[in-house]
Every structure is written in C-alpha cells, then in structure tokens.
C-alpha cells in the first residue's frame, strides 16, 4: 500500500505570511491616515447628488452597451459577408473607431453642433423635409451615449466575429443539410455554441464601459459619478474623500457585474469538457478499453488490466 505524503512548501508559506502582514499594515495605515478623512467619506457616500450621479452612470453604461451590442453584431456579420462592399465598410469602421482614443471621439461629439449646426432630414438632392438645430435635437446625455456606443461597437464586433468563427464549420454544413434557414442556423446552432466564447470578453467590456463613462466630461456631460464627485470636492475642498466615494460606488457596481458574468459563463459553459458517464466509470475502476480490429479480438475473454483473470 502506497502512503501519500503531502508536499511541503516552506518558501511559499513564508511569502504568503509576508504578503498578509503587508496587507494588514496597509489597511491599518489607511484607517488612521488623516488625508483619507473617513468621516467625510461616510457623509457623502449616500449623498443625494452622488446617488443621482451613480444612477446616471448606470444609465450611460446600459444604453451604450445595448446600442453597441446590436451594432457590433451587425458589423460582425458584415465583416464575415462575402460582399466586398459590406466587408470594406465594416473594416473601415473598425479601423477608425479602434484607432482613435475614445476621449478624442467624445470631444468631437461635443463639437457636433459646431461641425453640423443643423440636421436636415429628407431625400438626397431634394429640399429637406425637416430641419432641426443640432443643439435642440441632441442633448449632451444623448451625445455621450452615442459616442460611447459607437466606440464600443467596434470592439464588440471583433468579439462576436471571433465567437462565430470558433464554431466548427461542420456545424453549419450539418444544419444546411437539414434544411435550416440562415436565421435558424444562427439562432439554434451558431449563436448558442459561440456564446461561451463571447460572454467572458463582453462581460469585461461591460465593466470597462462602466469605468469609461468617467470620460464623458469631454462631451461635456457633468452629471456622471466621477465628474459629480470632482465638482463636489471642489466645493468642499475635500478631493481625496470624494474620490474614495466614487471608487466605492464603482467597486460596488463592478462587483455586481462580475457576479452576473460568473453565472452567465457557468450557464453557457454547461457540458464543455465533461466526460461521458461510462468513461468516468471506467477511469474510476481502472479499466482500459482495448481498441483494435474486431476480428483480432473476436472470441477473446476481456482481461482485467489490474492483473489476473476476467474483470
């Protein structure tokens, strides 16, 4: 009988103790450091202005991601299309929006009324049916959503394209042989199998979008969480406590999103890498299946690989 002995890791344990001591020292120092001003943090963390700004940040994130996902799927399909016009247009969109900083893009959206003073709606080469001043047609919140969504759509498109390409081409051939239409193929075969590849990076993009909303001051939209905290800190002359308040809210939202991402990944990864029940039983019993020509094994009695006799 073999008796297993647990392998010791003294060096690793020493480093773990050192890290824990450093972490405890940091927490103790932060709790007593006057610059953090924890009473001010407690005063403003549930302030009405901060709560409203947090809600505005959530709205920016949700609206931008919904538009980005829908547009990203369209761009991914166009990129995979055999039509050269669709493929070129999608490539050009990705090249522009992935190649320029989002802050610069948001600044341009803030200057939209300068670039296009009016918005004309109508048919080409004819008098417009409706003419609206750009400033009246779009407010700064809508411009912030549009700017964030168009930038994010470029990244979502590449994620969706990678997910679709991860599905084996034989799945498409089998579905076509069964007479499925393109929409049935995508809804029942391609999309469900590609979701396990798409969900993790899209979840990361949602979390990234939540934090990217702090850049909408470039539009300028000043009622998001970070900008509102900065403005209040300028009034109260307490920048560090207010930035800690904003960080607490961002961490709370991010934690919720990470939990949701975990369960979504678990839901769409069901059956991936799971062994068949009979294979599990064979491994547990120590039995090995012998693979070979049927005529070579005909009439032979199965042997127990653990030694002697039949199983």
C-alpha positions as CSV (number, residue, x, y, z in Angstrom):
1,X,0.0,0.0,0.0
2,X,1.4,3.4,-1.0
3,X,1.1,6.1,1.6
4,X,1.0,9.6,0.2
5,X,2.9,12.4,1.9
6,X,1.8,16.0,1.4
7,X,4.5,18.0,-0.2
8,X,5.6,21.0,1.9
9,X,6.2,24.5,0.6
10,X,8.0,26.4,3.3
11,X,9.2,29.2,0.9
12,X,5.7,29.8,-0.5
13,X,4.2,29.9,3.0
14,X,6.8,32.4,4.2
15,X,5.9,34.7,1.2
16,X,2.2,34.3,1.9
17,X,2.7,35.4,5.6
18,X,4.8,38.4,4.4
19,X,2.0,39.4,1.9
20,X,-0.6,39.1,4.6
21,X,1.4,41.3,7.0
22,X,1.9,43.9,4.4
23,X,-1.8,43.9,3.6
24,X,-2.7,44.2,7.3
25,X,-0.2,47.1,7.7
26,X,-1.7,48.9,4.7
27,X,-5.3,48.6,6.0
28,X,-4.2,49.8,9.4
29,X,-2.4,52.8,8.0
30,X,-5.3,53.7,5.7
31,X,-7.7,53.5,8.6
32,X,-5.7,56.1,10.6
33,X,-4.4,58.3,7.9
34,X,-5.9,61.8,8.2
35,X,-5.8,62.5,4.4
36,X,-8.5,59.9,3.7
37,X,-10.9,61.6,6.1
38,X,-13.2,58.7,6.6
39,X,-16.0,60.8,8.4
40,X,-16.3,62.8,5.2
41,X,-16.4,59.6,3.1
42,X,-19.3,58.4,5.3
43,X,-21.0,61.7,4.9
44,X,-21.0,61.8,1.1
45,X,-21.2,58.1,0.2
46,X,-25.0,58.2,0.2
47,X,-25.4,61.9,-0.6
48,X,-28.4,62.5,-2.9
49,X,-26.2,64.2,-5.5
50,X,-23.8,61.2,-5.5
51,X,-26.7,58.7,-5.7
52,X,-28.2,60.5,-8.7
53,X,-24.8,60.6,-10.4
54,X,-24.4,56.9,-9.8
55,X,-27.7,56.3,-11.4
56,X,-26.8,58.4,-14.4
57,X,-23.6,56.4,-14.8
58,X,-25.6,53.1,-14.8
59,X,-27.9,54.6,-17.5
60,X,-24.9,55.6,-19.6
61,X,-23.5,52.1,-19.3
62,X,-26.7,50.2,-20.1
63,X,-27.8,52.4,-23.0
64,X,-24.4,52.5,-24.6
65,X,-23.9,48.7,-24.3
66,X,-27.3,47.9,-25.7
67,X,-26.6,50.0,-28.8
68,X,-23.0,48.7,-29.0
69,X,-24.0,45.1,-28.9
70,X,-26.7,45.5,-31.6
71,X,-24.4,47.5,-33.9
72,X,-21.5,45.2,-33.1
73,X,-23.4,42.1,-34.2
74,X,-24.3,43.9,-37.5
75,X,-20.7,44.9,-38.1
76,X,-19.5,41.3,-37.4
77,X,-21.9,39.9,-39.9
78,X,-20.9,42.5,-42.4
79,X,-17.2,41.6,-41.8
80,X,-17.9,37.9,-42.5
81,X,-20.1,38.7,-45.5
82,X,-18.7,37.7,-49.0
83,X,-20.0,41.1,-50.2
84,X,-16.8,43.3,-50.7
85,X,-18.8,46.5,-50.0
86,X,-20.1,45.3,-46.7
87,X,-16.7,43.8,-45.7
88,X,-14.8,47.0,-46.6
89,X,-17.3,49.3,-44.9
90,X,-17.1,47.2,-41.7
91,X,-13.3,47.2,-41.8
92,X,-13.2,51.0,-42.3
93,X,-15.5,51.5,-39.3
94,X,-13.3,49.2,-37.1
95,X,-10.2,50.9,-38.3
96,X,-11.4,54.4,-37.4
97,X,-13.1,53.7,-34.0
98,X,-10.4,51.3,-32.7
99,X,-7.6,53.5,-34.0
100,X,-8.6,56.8,-32.2
101,X,-8.9,57.4,-28.4
102,X,-12.4,57.4,-27.0
103,X,-11.7,60.7,-25.3
104,X,-11.0,62.3,-28.7
105,X,-14.1,60.8,-30.2
106,X,-16.2,62.2,-27.3
107,X,-14.7,65.6,-27.8
108,X,-15.8,65.5,-31.5
109,X,-19.3,64.5,-30.4
110,X,-19.3,67.5,-28.1
111,X,-18.4,69.7,-31.1
112,X,-21.1,68.2,-33.3
113,X,-23.2,71.4,-33.2
114,X,-20.2,73.3,-34.5
115,X,-19.4,70.9,-37.3
116,X,-23.1,70.4,-38.2
117,X,-25.1,73.4,-37.0
118,X,-28.4,71.9,-38.3
119,X,-29.7,68.4,-39.0
120,X,-31.6,68.0,-42.3
121,X,-33.9,65.1,-42.8
122,X,-35.1,64.3,-46.3
123,X,-34.2,62.6,-49.6
124,X,-30.9,63.2,-51.4
125,X,-30.8,66.2,-53.9
126,X,-34.2,67.4,-52.7
127,X,-35.2,70.0,-50.2
128,X,-35.2,68.6,-46.6
129,X,-38.5,67.7,-45.0
130,X,-37.3,68.7,-41.5
131,X,-34.5,71.0,-40.4
132,X,-33.5,71.0,-36.8
133,X,-30.7,72.8,-34.9
134,X,-28.3,70.2,-33.7
135,X,-28.3,71.6,-30.2
136,X,-32.1,71.2,-29.9
137,X,-32.2,67.7,-31.5
138,X,-29.5,66.1,-29.3
139,X,-28.6,66.9,-25.7
140,X,-25.3,66.2,-24.0
141,X,-26.5,63.0,-22.4
142,X,-27.6,61.6,-25.8
143,X,-24.3,62.6,-27.4
144,X,-22.4,60.9,-24.6
145,X,-24.4,57.7,-25.2
146,X,-23.8,57.8,-28.9
147,X,-20.1,58.5,-28.5
148,X,-19.6,55.6,-26.1
149,X,-21.8,53.2,-28.1
150,X,-20.1,53.8,-31.4
151,X,-16.7,53.3,-30.0
152,X,-17.6,50.2,-28.1
153,X,-19.4,48.7,-31.1
154,X,-16.0,48.3,-32.9
155,X,-14.7,46.1,-30.1
156,X,-18.0,44.1,-29.7
157,X,-17.9,43.4,-33.5
158,X,-14.5,41.7,-33.2
159,X,-15.6,39.7,-30.1
160,X,-18.7,38.5,-31.9
161,X,-16.8,37.7,-35.1
162,X,-14.3,35.6,-33.1
163,X,-17.1,33.8,-31.3
164,X,-18.8,32.9,-34.6
165,X,-15.5,31.7,-36.1
166,X,-14.9,29.5,-33.1
167,X,-17.8,27.2,-34.1
168,X,-16.7,24.3,-36.2
169,X,-17.7,24.8,-39.9
170,X,-19.1,21.3,-39.9
171,X,-22.0,22.5,-37.7
172,X,-23.0,24.9,-40.4
173,X,-22.8,22.2,-43.1
174,X,-24.9,19.8,-41.0
175,X,-27.5,22.5,-40.3
176,X,-27.7,23.3,-44.0
177,X,-28.1,19.7,-44.9
178,X,-31.1,19.5,-42.5
179,X,-32.7,22.3,-44.5
180,X,-32.3,25.1,-41.8
181,X,-32.5,28.7,-43.0
182,X,-29.8,31.2,-42.2
183,X,-31.7,32.7,-39.3
184,X,-32.4,29.2,-37.9
185,X,-28.7,28.3,-38.3
186,X,-27.6,31.4,-36.3
187,X,-30.3,31.2,-33.7
188,X,-30.2,27.4,-33.0
189,X,-26.7,26.4,-33.8
190,X,-24.1,29.1,-34.2
191,X,-25.0,31.7,-31.6
192,X,-25.7,29.2,-28.7
193,X,-22.3,27.5,-29.3
194,X,-20.4,30.8,-29.7
195,X,-21.9,32.3,-26.5
196,X,-19.3,30.6,-24.3
197,X,-16.6,32.4,-26.3
198,X,-18.5,35.7,-26.5
199,X,-19.7,36.1,-22.9
200,X,-16.4,36.5,-21.0
201,X,-14.9,39.3,-23.1
202,X,-18.3,41.0,-23.4
203,X,-18.6,40.9,-19.6
204,X,-15.2,42.5,-19.4
205,X,-16.3,45.2,-21.9
206,X,-19.4,46.0,-19.8
207,X,-17.2,46.5,-16.8
208,X,-14.8,48.6,-18.9
209,X,-17.7,50.7,-20.2
210,X,-18.8,51.4,-16.6
211,X,-15.4,53.0,-15.9
212,X,-15.1,54.6,-19.4
213,X,-18.2,56.7,-18.5
214,X,-15.9,58.8,-16.4
215,X,-14.6,60.3,-19.7
216,X,-18.0,61.8,-20.8
217,X,-16.8,65.2,-19.3
218,X,-15.3,65.6,-22.8
219,X,-18.7,66.0,-24.4
220,X,-19.2,67.8,-21.8
221,X,-21.6,65.9,-19.6
222,X,-21.0,66.7,-16.0
223,X,-23.6,64.5,-14.1
224,X,-21.8,61.2,-14.2
225,X,-20.4,59.7,-11.0
226,X,-16.7,60.8,-11.4
227,X,-17.4,64.3,-12.6
228,X,-20.1,65.0,-10.0
229,X,-17.7,63.8,-7.2
230,X,-15.0,66.0,-8.6
231,X,-17.3,69.1,-8.7
232,X,-18.5,68.5,-5.1
233,X,-14.9,68.0,-3.9
234,X,-14.0,71.4,-5.5
235,X,-16.8,73.0,-3.4
236,X,-16.0,71.2,-0.1
237,X,-12.2,71.3,-0.6
238,X,-12.0,67.5,0.1
239,X,-10.8,65.8,-3.1
240,X,-9.5,62.6,-1.6
241,X,-12.6,61.6,0.4
242,X,-14.9,62.4,-2.6
243,X,-12.7,60.3,-5.0
244,X,-12.9,57.5,-2.4
245,X,-16.7,57.8,-2.5
246,X,-16.7,57.5,-6.3
247,X,-14.3,54.5,-6.1
248,X,-16.7,52.8,-3.6
249,X,-19.6,53.2,-6.0
250,X,-17.6,51.9,-8.9
251,X,-16.4,48.9,-6.9
252,X,-19.9,48.1,-5.9
253,X,-21.2,48.2,-9.5
254,X,-18.2,46.2,-10.8
255,X,-18.7,43.5,-8.1
256,X,-22.3,43.1,-9.1
257,X,-21.4,42.8,-12.8
258,X,-18.6,40.3,-12.0
259,X,-21.1,38.1,-10.2
260,X,-23.5,38.2,-13.1
261,X,-20.7,37.4,-15.5
262,X,-19.7,34.4,-13.5
263,X,-23.2,32.9,-13.6
264,X,-23.6,33.6,-17.3
265,X,-20.3,32.0,-18.1
266,X,-21.3,29.0,-16.0
267,X,-24.7,28.8,-17.7
268,X,-23.3,28.8,-21.3
269,X,-20.3,26.5,-20.5
270,X,-22.5,23.6,-19.5
271,X,-21.3,20.3,-21.0
272,X,-18.0,21.7,-22.1
273,X,-15.2,19.4,-21.1
274,X,-17.5,17.0,-19.2
275,X,-16.6,13.3,-19.6
276,X,-19.1,10.7,-20.5
277,X,-20.6,8.8,-17.6
278,X,-19.3,5.4,-18.9
279,X,-15.8,6.9,-19.4
280,X,-15.8,8.2,-15.8
281,X,-16.8,4.8,-14.5
282,X,-14.0,3.1,-16.5
283,X,-11.4,5.5,-15.2
284,X,-12.7,5.0,-11.6
285,X,-12.5,1.3,-11.9
286,X,-9.1,1.3,-13.6
287,X,-10.4,-0.4,-16.7
288,X,-8.9,0.4,-20.1
289,X,-10.8,-0.2,-23.4
290,X,-8.7,-2.1,-25.9
291,X,-9.0,-0.6,-29.4
292,X,-8.2,-2.8,-32.4
293,X,-9.6,-4.8,-35.3
294,X,-12.8,-6.7,-34.4
295,X,-11.6,-10.0,-36.0
296,X,-8.3,-9.9,-33.9
297,X,-10.3,-9.7,-30.7
298,X,-13.1,-12.0,-31.6
299,X,-13.6,-14.8,-29.1
300,X,-11.1,-13.4,-26.6
301,X,-12.1,-13.0,-23.0
302,X,-11.7,-9.5,-21.6
303,X,-8.8,-9.2,-19.2
304,X,-8.6,-7.1,-16.1
305,X,-5.7,-4.7,-16.5
306,X,-5.1,-4.8,-12.7
307,X,-3.8,-8.3,-13.1
308,X,-5.2,-11.8,-13.4
309,X,-8.5,-13.2,-14.5
310,X,-11.5,-11.6,-16.0
311,X,-12.9,-8.4,-14.7
